[in-house]
Amino acid sequence: MEKDEIHLRRLPAAAPWGPHADSEFHGVDFPAEDLNEAPEETGMRVNKKYPCMPSEEKGIHIINIRAIEDIGYDQHESTLLNSLSKNPDADCKYGLYFRDGKRKVDYILVYQYKKSSAGRTLTRRVHHNDSNVRNTKQDQPLPGKGVQLEMRESEPHVDYHEDDKRFRREEYEGNLVEAGLELERDEDTKIHGIGFVKIHAPWNVLCREAEFLKLKMPTKKVYQINQTHGLLKKINSVIQKITEPIQPKVAEHKPQTVKRLSYPFSREKQHLFDLSDRDSFFDSKTRSTIVYEILKRTTCTKAKYSMGITSLLANGVYSAAYPLHDGDYEGENVEPNDRKLLCEEWASYGVFYKYQPIDLVRKYFGEKIGLYFAWLGVYTQMLIPASIVGIIVFLYGCATVDENIPSMEMCDQRNNITMCPLCDRTCSYWKMSSACATARASHLFDNPATVFFSVFMALWAATFMEHWKRKQMRLNYRWDLTGFEEEEEAVKDHPRAEYEAKVLKKSLRKEHKHKETDKEKLTWKDRFPAYLTNFVGILFMVGLTFAIVFGVIIYRISTAAALAISSTPSGRSSVRVTVTATAVIINLVVIIILDEVYGCIARWLTQIEVPKTDKNFEERLIFKAFLLKFVNAYTPIFYVAFFKGRFVGRPGDYVYIFHSFRMEECAPGGCLMELCIQLSIIMLGKQLIQNNLFEIGIPKMKKLIRYMKLKSRRSLDHEEHMKKKQRYEVDYNLEPFAGLTPEYMEMIIQFGFVTLFVASFPLAPLFALLNNIIEIRLDAKKFVTELRRPVAVRAKDIGIWYNILRGIGKLAVIINAFVISFTSDFIPRLVYLYMYSETGTMHGFVNHTLSSFNVSDFQAGTAPNDPMDLGYEVQICRYKDYREPPWSENKYDISKDFWAVLAARLAFVIVFQNLVMFMSDFVDWIIPDIPKDISQQIHKEKVLMVEVFMREEQGKLQMLETWKDKEKKKGENCNNHSPRLSRSRSGSLSSCHSYPLDV
């Protein structure tokens, strides 16, 4: 025991001199060796396994003590003495290492503890020359910087819940030590009431867990990657020179010509791996993954049921658990690290034009996050050709707007077409030419080129999916995930703590039977109430969405009627634009609010189901959240595309809501223009507000609130305030990682905007591209600077999201077919051109789509109050529909033209859907999922690995033969009485002398 270690203890209020009066003097416990007492009788507690400081460091170590007046030191003297000592935080790189400066901190557990005003904390720095290792028991404190002074009668009683949490922490940390991990506690931090437990995984634990998790590690064997030859090699070299300015300046991104052969780690085959540098063999990502697996597997049994780390976090025993970032990413004299490199070459808006350093992202954050950013990068790249074609289609509409005959006829005031009123009583008759601007704008998006663009986008979606599968296989090869199967993934899929708790409760209910039963598990009967709640809850949420959309429809109808009463002509002319714009803004606000609400509800519905594993939990959560958010985002758009103007009725026989509001009609140019406005505002508003402002603003606001709380709790001690924060303290102030589901969700919803209704908005890919260029850097900056470092998770694909993308791609073909057929005027124009046009042109098309109505047939009380508003008496008004004229025998009945157009529309849907589906499947079939060069490399790896093992076996046989020869020669030299050389049944050899065989 070190001579300079002291443990201060407050004396009891009564009976200051007791049985240990000779060992306690003025509140100071002297070392046992000085008092000739047994070590267990002294107040000293030493843990030789975890020295707090390197043994070679010598100096004065007196630290500022809050209760300094209790032992007679002056504040300024303590600070002066402390300034003479060496800064111990420099040795541990400010929290990246243990206090010995040698063992890396692989994981951090954070807990809260209550400290009364009477309680004092003594900070100690202890030296140990003895480095013998011994086990840490639960009754011994973890080594570290903070040790509580023992309070006797003057110590206030801590509440039961705090004691319970402390007992659970002690047991759990003891179990972690038994699992082989090394721990060190630190309560002497700048964050008042927060303690940290630093965790280090020694080499033997890393090897054991790497073998258990079947982690593929690089071996000593290096082989040459097949290179392209001839023309392809020249093309690749030219492309590399052209793209060199947009390549990130990181070593991992450079093209590789050689690759190390990888093999699942095995302690029996350590000679295959390059272990020359054990400190870097397992990188920080792998080390934290291994520690996290141990944390999940280790349980605390002092509670009513077994509690793992997730349950301990949920119950407040620990407040946080996270691996550390590699270091600072900004500031002067910052040591080079991967985080700083990522911040400079990836998480910066100034490098938006560069490729992402995906291999470095994977090295730092793991395969799952690396695959997300790789997928986002491929999706953004594929949006470039889609955006170019969309711009061409839009420019084609702009160039041909003056040549569009239907819009010219609508704008021609000489046609003198009088339209029927848009509402009852308050609305008057109006001229079709007043809708000229709407008709011309509709042609920008409703032209023959949009049909081509719909087919192109369907094929684009299929090509994108195939391109991603090939890219994914390349990444799997580079990241050594080609042999990563579901069985290996199942190794780490431990049952969730909530599931185990539910199973335990079920088992306890059956204990009264006193008979042997199989291991309990949750059946559908146990989950039936949760399933029923899920079904009813989802139906209610979908119904709520429909109700809100219906409410917005009522708003549009009532507002249009109210604005129509306006006496000003300008007010009446802008009714449709005003109503549409305000209604879309209301829809946008509701969508953004409900998105957040539905996300919380989806998580709650998934929690009450109690899925068995984290993977099952994530998949069920994704399904529910996607279903609710899909309905929320697209219901208003579906209404405009397929329902608005379909159930209006006709003049004299309109359909009413609540017997007072008429169903709204489409504009004379069709509903496609309004669909375009709805889609563009919702898409752009959602991306700008929800995806960008929320992602930037909310984390910064949370960080500010957390900073203010910590600042209010922070000690006023000057020395403590001026001390530099440890790495784990800085990371604790960052936002916890909440998973990739929100990131994927916003991109999947955007993918729906790009593909589902692209026939009505060809510029959607362009706006998605611009958003994603910012989104990549925004997400990168958030992961590097705003979030705690997430635990690296192995994954070989993007999971359920791929199936959702394929489903959206198939649904997009059907929806675009119906948009072209029923929402746009493309099919009516074709029918008129080839069946009814006398000149073979589109002249007369507008008149063909309008029916006539005799104003004398208005229902009582529905005719306009001012029939002379246009300056003349109106006898016949027109409305958009295919119906018989009033002078026909079957007046106002549906005409045969309607059935001809309907048949053509349905035929187009069938032909378009089957043709595009066939073309998409053909693209899927003709493009192989695995690139040819990658399949060759994978085969080459398998052959090389077989050669390595064959060579190893041959070496063993040669050693065995050599040993046999030596034994034979020695046997010949033995005297005649020595036993003859014989072979035992087990294959071992024996002679006149016994030699150990270790091959």
N, C-alpha and C positions, 0 to 999 in steps of 0.2 A: 504494500500500500504506500502510495506516495506521501511524502512528508508534508507537501504543500497543499494537501486536500483537506478542507474543513467542511463540516456540516453544521450549520447553525440551527438551533432549535430554541423556540421560545420556552422559557421555564414555566411550569405550572404555577397558577396563582397561589395555591396553598402547598404547604409542605415542600419548600424548595430543596430541602436536604433529605433525600430518601435513601433507599438501598444503594443507589448508584451515585451517591454524593461524591465519592472519590473519582468518578469518571466524568462528572459534569461540573463545570466551573464557569459561573457567570454566563450560562447559556451556550457554552462552546463544548462540543464533543471532541475529546482528544483521541488520537489514533490509539487503537487497542494495543499495538506493540509498545507504545510508550507507557501504558498503564498496566501491562502484563495481564490483560484480560483476553477472554476468548473473543474472536471476531464477531460472533453472533450477539454478544452483549453490548456492542457499540452501536451508535447511531449511524456509523459510516456504511454507505452502500456503494460498492464498486462493481462495475461490469468490465472484466478484463477482455471480453470478446470484442467490445466496441470502444476502443479508445477514442476519447473526444478530440484529441489533438495528436499530431505526430510526435513520436517520442523524442525525435531529435530537436524539437523546438523548445527552447528555453527562454525564460523571460519572466517579467512581472505580470501577473494576471489578476488584477483586482478590478471587478466590474461594478459599475454604478448600481447600487442597491436601493430599491424604493424605501425600505425600512432602515435606511442608513443611520438614522438617529438611534435605533435600538442598540447598535453595537459601538456607537461613539465616533464613527467616521464623519468627516465633513464632506459635503457634496463636492466642493472644488478640489479637495485633496484627492478624492477618488477619481475624478475626471482627469486630473493631472497624471496620476499613476497609470491610469488606463491608456493615456496617450503615449506613454513610454513603451507600451507593449506592442508587439507585432499584430497587425490586423489579421485575426484568424479567418475572416471571411474570404480573404484573398486566396488562401490555400484550397478552399473547397469551391473556388470559382463562383462564389456568391450563390450557393445552393445547388449547383449541379453535381456536387460530390458530397460524400459524408465529411465529417469533421476531420478525418484523417487525410483528406485530400487525394485518396486513391480509389475508393469505391464509388462508382457512379450511382446517382439516384435514378432508379428506373421507374418509380411510381410514387405518388404522394397520396396519403389519406389525410383529410382535413376534418377536424372536429371542433365543436364549441364547448367551452367550459365556463362555468360561472366562478367569478372570483370576488369575494366579499371585500368590503373596504378594510376590514380588520386583517384580512389575509395579506401576507407579503410574499413576494416571489424573489428568491435568491438565485441569481445566475451564477453558474460556476463553470470554470474551465479546468478540466482535469487532465493530468499527464499520466501516461502509463508506459513503463518500459517493458512490462510483461505483456506479450502478445498472445499468450495461451488462449485458446478458444474453449469456451464452455457454453452449455445451453442456458438460455435465459428462461427462467421460470416466471409464472404469473405473479408471484409475490415480490418480484424484483422489478424496479422501474426500468423502462427502456432508456438506453444511453442517449444523451442529448444535452442541449444547452439549458433546459429549464427543469428545475426540481422544486417541488412545493415544500416550503417549510412546514414542519409538522406543528399543528396547532392543538393545544390541549383543551382545557376547559374554556379558554377564551375563543376557540374556533367555533363559529356559528354552525349549526347543523344544516347540512346540505339536503335539499328536498329529495324525495324518494326517486323521482324520475331521473335526476342527474346521477344518483348513485347507480341506478339500474343501467344507464347508458355506459357509465364508467366500467362497471363489472363486465358488460358485454364486450366493450373494447378490449379490456384486459384479456378476456378469454380468447377473443378472435385473434388478437395480436400474438398471443401465446401459441395458438394453432398455426399461425403463419410462420413463426420461428421453428416449430416442429416440422413444418413442410420444407424447411431449408432456407427460408428467406432471412435476410438480416435487416433489422429495423433500427431506426434512431429517431428519437423524439425531439421536437423543438417547440417550446412554448414561449421562448424569448423573442418575440416578433414584434413588428411595428403595428400589427393588427391586434387590438386588444380583445382578449377572450377567445382567440383562435389558436388552436394548436395544430401542429403538422407532424405526421409520422412519415419519415423517409424510408423507402423500401429499396433494398438492393438484392439482386439475384446473383449469387456466386456462380462460378463456372460449372460446378457439378449439377446445380439445379437447372441451369440453362441447357446443359446437354441432356439431362433427363427429360425435360419438358419438350425440347425440340424433337427428341425421338418419339415421344408420346403423340405430339401433334403432327408428326410426319412432315416436318418442315424440310423443303428442298434447299440444300446448301451447296455452294460451288465446291467442286473437288479440285484436285491438283491437275487433272487432265484438261488440257486446252486443245481445241480443234479449230480448224479453219472453216469459216462460213463460206458457203458456195457463192461465188461472185458471178455477175452477169458477164457475158462475152459479146464481142462483135458490136453490132449496131446498138443493142440495148445498153451496153456499157457506155458508149459515147453519148447516147441520149441522157442517161442518168448523170453523167459527169457534167453535161451542159445544164441540166436542171439544178444540180447542186450549186454550180457557180451562179446561176441566176437567182436562186433562193437563198444564197449565203447571207445577204444583208438582213433577211427576215428570220434567220435561225437564232435561237437563244444561245448566249455565250456560256454554256455549261458543258462540262465534260461528258455528262451522261447522254447528251443529245447528239453527240458526234456519231457518224456511222461506224459500226463495228465490223472489223474483218475477222476477229477471232472471238471465241466464246468459251467460257468454262463449262465443262460438263457438270450438271447438277444431279444430286442424288439425295433421297430422304436421309436425314441425319441419323446415324446409328453410333452408339458408344462403342460397339464391338468393331466398327470399321472406321475409327477415327483416323487411321493411317491414310485413308483415301482423301481426306480433306486437308486443306492448307491451314494449319493451326500455328503458323509462325508468329502471328499477332493475335493472341486470344482476345485482347481488348476490343478489337475491331471486327472479329469474326462474326459476332452477333451485333448488328447495328442497333441503334437506340429504338427504332421501330419494332424490331423483333424482340428485343428485351422487354419492352413495355407490353407487348402482346402476350409473352410468356407469363409475366407477372399477373396480368389481368386474368388469364386462365386459372392461375392458382387462386386468385382472389375469389373468382366465381365458384371454384370447387371447394374452398375452405368454408366451413360453417361455424356458427356460434349456437350452442345448444342450451344456453341458460334461459332463453325465452321459452314461451309455451311451445314453439315449434322451431325447427332448425332454420337459421337465418343466414343467408349468404350476403355478399357485399351489396347486392341490389336491395335486399330487404333492410339491411342496416342503413343504407342511404335513405330509403323511403321512410324509415322510422326515426330518422334524425340522430341515430347513433354516430354516424359520420355525416358531415354536411357536404362533402365533395370527395371525389376520387379521380385522379387524372395523371397522365404522364407529363413530363416537363418538355417545354420547347428547348431547342438546342442552345438558345442564347438570345441576346438582343438582336434586333434587326436594324436599329438606327442608333446614331450617337457617335461620339468620337471614341477612338481607341477600342472599337468593337472587334473582337476576334472573329476571323472568318468562320462562318458556319452555314449549314444548308438553309436555315431559316432566312438569314440575311441574303443569301444568293437567290432564293425564291422571291423575296421581296423586291429585289432589283430587276430580275429577269422575267418575272411572271406577274407579281401582284402590284403592278404599276400601270397606270393609264398611259404612260409614255411609250410602252412597248405593246400597244394594242395591235400593231400590225405584224407582230412576230408570232411564230409558232409557239405553242406551249411546251415547256420542258417536262413532258409527261413522265419520263423515267425518273426525274428528280422528284416530281410530285408523288409518284408511287413509293420512292425510297423514303420520303419523309412522312407521308400520311397513310401509306398502305394501298393495297390493290383496289379496294372497294371505292375509295375516293378517287384514286387514279383513273379507274374506269369511268367514273362519272364525268370527270373533266375531259377525258379522251372522247367520250360519246358527245359531249357538248361541243367539242372542237370539230368533230366530224359533221355534226348536224349544222353547225355554223358554216363550215366550208361548203356543204351541199346546198345551202341557201343562196350562195352566190349565183350559180346558173339559173336557179328558180327566180331570183330577183331580176336578173337580166331579161329573161323571157317575159316576166310580168311587166317590166317597164316597156318593152317592145309592144306588148298587147295594149297597154294603156296609151302609148303614143299613137298606135294605129287607130284607136278610137278617137283621139284628138284630131288626127289628120283627116278622118272621114266623116266628122260630125256635120260638115257643111254639105256633104254629098248624101246624107241619109234622108231618103224621100219621106218616110213617116214623120220624122221630126220637122221637116220642112212643111209638110201639110198641116201639122198642128200649129206651127208658128204663122202660117199664112192667114192673115186677117180677112182675106177675100172669101174664104170658105164660109165664114159667118155661121159657124156651128154653135148652137146654143145648148148648153149642158143643163141637166136637171139640178136642183138645189142639193147641197151637201148635208143639210140638216133641215128639220121641220120648222116652219113658220118664220124663224129669224133669218134664215139663209135665203138668198134670192137666186135667180138664174144667173149663169155666168158664161163668158165666152171661153172656148177651148184655147184660143190663142193666148190667154193669160197664163197658161201653164207651159209656155214656150221654153222657159229656162230649165224647168224640170225635165222636159222631154229631151232637150239637147244634152243635159248632163247624164241622163240615163243611157244615152248611146255610148258614152265613154266606157261603160262597163257591160252594156248589153249589146254586143255585136258578135259577128261570126267568129272572131278571134278568141272570144272567151270559151267557146266550145273546144277549140284546139288547146287552150291553156288548161282546161279541166282534164283532158286526156293526158296532156304532158305532166301535170302534177300527180296524177295517179301513177304513171310510170316512174316519175321522180321518187315518189314514196317507196315504191318497190325497190328501185335502185339504191336508195338511201339505206334501206334495211339490209340489202345484200352487201353493200359497201361496208356497213358497220360490222357485219358478221366476219368479213375478211379482216378488217382492222382488229377486231377482237381476238382473232386467232393469232395474228402477228404479235399482239401484246402478250397473249398467253405463252407464246414461245419465248419471247424476250424475258418475261418475268417468271419463267419456269413453273407455269401453271398447267402445262399440257397433261400432266398425270393427276391433277387435282380433281378428285371425284366427289360425288355426294357422300359416299361412305366416310371419306376423310373429314368432310365438313361436319358430318354427324357426330364425330368424336368430340367436338367442342360445343355441340348443341345441348348443353345441360338443361334440365328442366328449370323453368322459371320458379323463383321463390314463391310467388303467389300460387302457382300450380301445386307445388309441394305442400304448402300450407292447407290448401283445400283438400288434397288427398289425405293429409294427416287428420283433419277434422272428420273426414268420412270414415277413416279407420277407427278413430276413437269412438264413433257412434256404434260401431259393430263389436266393440270389445266385450260387451256384456254376454255375447254368445259363447265365449270361451272355447273357440274351436279354431283350428288352423285354416287359414284362408290364403289365397294367392295374393300377390302384391296388388294393392288397390290402385285403380285408375279412374279417371272421370269418364263417364259414359254420356251418351246423348240425353239420358234421363236427368243426369245431374245438371247438364247445361240447358235443358229445355226452357226454364224461365229466362235465361239470358238470351237464347235464340228468339223467344217470343218478344222479349223487350227490343231486341235488334230489329226484328221485322216490323213491329209497330212503330218504333222510333224512326226508322228509315222512311216508312210510308208517311209518317207525320211530317218529316222534314221535306219530302218531295211535295206533299200537299201544300205545305207552307210556301214553298217556292212558287207553285202554280197560283196560289192565292195572291201572292205579292204581284206576280205578273198580271193577274186579272185586275188587281187594284190599279196598276199603272194604266191598263186599258181603259178603265173607268175614268181615270184622270185625263187621258188623252181625249176621250169623247166629250166629257163635260167641259174641259178647257177649250176645245175647238168650238163648241156651241156658244160658250161665253164670249170668246173673242170674235165670233161671227156677228155678235150684236153691235160691235164697234161701228160707229157711223163713218169713220175715216176709211177711205178706199185703201190706203197703205196698210192699215191694220188688217183689213179683210184679205188682202193679197198675201200677207206673211203669216197667215194662220197656220198653214201646214208646216212651214219651216219652224215656227216657234214651238208648236206642240211637239214635233218630232225631236227637236234638240233638247227641250226640257225633260221630256219623257226618257230619253236615252241617258241623260245625266242622272236622273233619279234611279234608273236601272243600274248604272255603274256604281253609285254609292251603295245601293242595297247589295249588289254582288260582292263588293269588297267587304262589307260588314258581315254578310252571311258566310263568306269564305272563312273568316276567322272563327265564327261560331261553329260552323260545320266541322272544322278541324278538331275543335275541342270535343264536340259530341261524338265524332268518329272514334277518337281515342278512348272516351269513356265507354262507349258501346263495346269496343274491343277488350277493354280491361275486364268487364263483367263476364265476358265469355271465358276468361282464364285459359288462354292458349298455353300449350305445354312448353314450347320453346320460343326463344326470341325470334327465330325465323318465321314460325307460324304467326306470332304476334304481329310482326312487321307486314307480312303478306295480307293478313286480314285487315289491318289498319289501312294499308294502301288501297285495298279494294273498296272499303267503305268511304274513305275520304275522296277517292276519285269519283265514285258514283255520285256522291252528294255535290261535289264541286263541279262535276260535269253538268249535272242538271241545273245547278245554280247559274253557271256561266252561259249556257247555250239555250235555256228555255226562252228568254226574250227574243233571241235570234230565230229560233224555230217558229215562234209565233208569227213574226213578220214574214218569214220565208214561205210558210205553208198554210197559215190559217187566216191571216189578215186579208179581208176582201173576198173570202170564199163563202161566207155565210151572211151576206148583206141583205139579200132579197132583191127587190126591184121597186121602183117608184110606185106608190099605191099599195105596196104589200111588203114593207120593210120588216126586218127582224129587229126586235127591241130587247134591251136589257132592262129589267125592272120596269117594264112598260113605259119607259120614258126616254131612254138613251138608245139611239140607233147605232148599230154596229158600224165601225169605221170602214171606209173604202180605201182602195189603193188609188194612187194618183193616176191621171190619164196615161202617163208613160209606163205604168206598172209599178209593182212594189220593189223591183230590184234596186232602184236608187235608194229607197228608204232602207232596204236591207244592207246596202253598202254603208250608209251613214251609221246604222246601228252597229255593224260589225267593226267599223274603223274606230268609232269612239270607245266602244267597250274594250277592244284589243289594245289600243294605244293608252287609254286611261288606266287599264289594269296593269300594263307593263310599266308605265311611268310612276303611278302612285304605289301600287302594291309591291311590284317586283323591285323597284329601285329606291324610291323614297323610304318605304318601310324598312328595307334591308339596310339602308344607311342610317336612317333616323332612329329607329327603335333600338338597335344595339348601342348606339352612342348615348341615347337617353338612359338606357339601363345601366350603362357603364358610369354615366355621370351620377345617377342616383346611388349606385353602389359605392362610388368614390366619396360622395357626401356623407353617407352613413358611416363608412370607415373613418372618415376624417373626424366626425363627431365623437366616435368611440376611441379615437387614437389618444395615446398618452401624451401629456404635455411635457414629458421629460425631453430636455433639449438634446441630450446625447442620443437618445433613442430616435428622436425625430430626424437628426442629421445622418443617422446611419443608413447606408445603402441597403435597399431591399434585397432579400434573397430571391432567387429565381422562382421558387414555389410561391412566394408571397405575391410577386408580380403576376404570375399566371392565375392565381386565385381570383384576382380582380377582373380577369377576362370572363367573357360570356361562355357558359357551358355549351358544348356541342350537342345539338338537338337531333342529329341524324340527317340523312340525305333526302328524306321524303319530301320536305317542302321545296327543296331545290329541283328535284325531279318533277314534282307536281306542277310547278309553274311552267316548266318547259313542255310538259305533255299537254297542258291546256293551250299553250301557244301553238304547239304542233297541230292541235285541232283547229285553231283559227286559220292556220296556214293552209290546211288541206280540206277541211269539211265544207267551207263555203267560199272556196277560192274562185268559183265562177262569178261571184258577185263582187269580188274585191281583189283584182290581180296584183295590187301593190302590197298585199299582206306579207309575202316573203321578203320584200324589201324592208319593211318596218321591223319584221322579226330579225333580220340580219343586223340592222343597226342596233337593235336592243341587245342582241346576243354578244356583239363586240364589246359592249359596255358590261354586260352581265358576267362574262368570263373574268374580266379583271376585277369586277366588284366582288364576285364570289371568292376569287383568289385572295384579294386583300382582306376579306372577312376571315378566311381560314388562317391566314398567316399572322394577322395583327389583332383581330378582334376576338377570336375564339380560343379557348383552351385547346391544347393539342388533343385530337381524338385518338382513341385506341385504334391501331391498325387492324383491319379485318381482311382476311383473304377472301377473294371472290374471283371467279373466272368469267362471269358475265354480269349484266345489269339486272338479272333476275326477272321478276314479274313485269317490270316496266317494258321489256321487249314484247311480251305478249299484248300489253295494252297498246303499244305503238302499232303492232300488226293489226289489231282490232280496229283502231282508228283509221288506218290506211284502207281497210276493206269497207268500213262504214262511209268513208269519204267518197268512194266511187258511187255508192247508192245515193247519197245526199246530193252530190253534184249532178247526178242524172235527173233527180227530181227538181232541183233548182233550175236547171236549163229547160226542163220540160214544162213545169207548172208556174214557176216564178217569173221567168223571162218571157219575152214575146218571140223567142227564136222559132218555136214550132208553129205558132199561128202564122208567122210570116212565111215559112216554108209551105204551109198548107195553102195559103192565099196565092203564093207565087205559082204553084204548080197545079192548082185546082180551080181557082176563081179569077185570076187575073186575065183580063182580055188582051192586054198588051204585052204580057210576059214580064212586066216590071212591077214595082211595089206601089205604083200610083193607084190610089183608091183604097189602100189597106186600112187607113184610119177609119174611113166611112164604113168599111166592111165590118169592123170590130164594134161599131156602135149600133145600139138598138134605139127605136123611137118610142116615145111615150106621149099620150094625149093628156094634157094638163087637166082636162075635165074629169079624169079618172082618179085624181088625188083623193085620199080618204079625208073625211071631214076633220078640219082642224090641223091639217098637215101642209096645206098649200102655203106658198110664200105670202107674208103680210104685205109686201110691196111688189106686186107682179109687174109693175111698170119701171122697175129699177134700171133696166137696160134702155129705156126710152121708147119701147114699143111693146105691144101685147104679144105674149108668147102663147102659141097654141100647141106646138110640138117641141119637146125637149129631148135631148139624147142622153143616153147613159151607156156605160161600157158593159156589154153582155151580148150573148148570142140568143136572142129571143124574137118571136114573131112580132110584126108591127101591129099597131092598134086596128088597122083596117083589115087584118086577116081574120079568118073564121075562128082560129084558135089563138086569139090575141094574147100576147105576153107569155105564151108557152115556149119552152126551150126549142130552138130550131135545130134542123138537121146539121147545120154548120157546127154547132156545139159538139155533137157526137163525132163528127169527122175530126175536129181538132183534138178531142179527148182520145180517140183511137190512135191518132198520130203521136200524141204525148206518151201514152202507155207503150206503144211500139218502140218509141225512141228510148224509153227507160230500159226496156228489156234488151234491146240491141246494144245500147251504150254500156250497160252494166256487164253483160256477158263478154262483149268485145274487150273492154278494158280489163276485166278480171283475167281473161285469157292472156292478154298481153303482159299483165303483171306476173302471172304464174310462169309465163315463158321467160321473162327476165329473171325470175327467181331460179328457174331450172337451168338456164344457160350460163349463169354466173356461179362458179363453184364456191361453196362456203369456205373452204380452206385453200389458200393460195398454193400453187404447185410447189414453189420453192420452200414454203414453210413445211409442207408435208414431207418433202425430201429431207429437210433438216431434222425433223422429228424422227424420221426413220434412221437417219445417220446417227442421231444421239443414242437410239436403242442399240444399234450395232456396236457403237463404241463402248457403251456400258457393258454389253456382253463380253467384248474383248477384254475390258478391264478385269472383270471377274474371272474370266478364263485364265488370264495371265496370273492373277492372284492364286488361283487353284494350282496352276502349274508350279508356281513358286513354292507353295506348301508341299507339293509332291516331291519336288527336288530336295527340299529340306529333309523330308522324311526319308528319302532314299539315301541321302548323305549320312543321316544319323544311323541308318541300318548298316551302311558300310563300316562306319566307325565301330559299331557294336560288334560286327562280325570279326573285325580285326582284333579287337580286344578279347573276344571270346577265344580266338585261336591261341592267344598268348597265355591264356589261363592254364593252370596245370590240369592234369587228366582227371582229378577229383572234382573239379569245378562243374557245376551244372551246365548242361548243354543249352545252347540258344534255343529258345522255344517261343512260340507265339501264343498269346492267350486268346480266349474267345473274343474279348473286347478289342483286339487288334493292337494292344500295347505290347512292347517288347521287354524281355527280361534276360539277363545274362549273369555271369558270375559277379558282376557289380551292378548295383541299381543306379540308374540315371533317370532323372526327371525328364519327362517328355512334355514339352509345351510348344505345340505347333499351332 
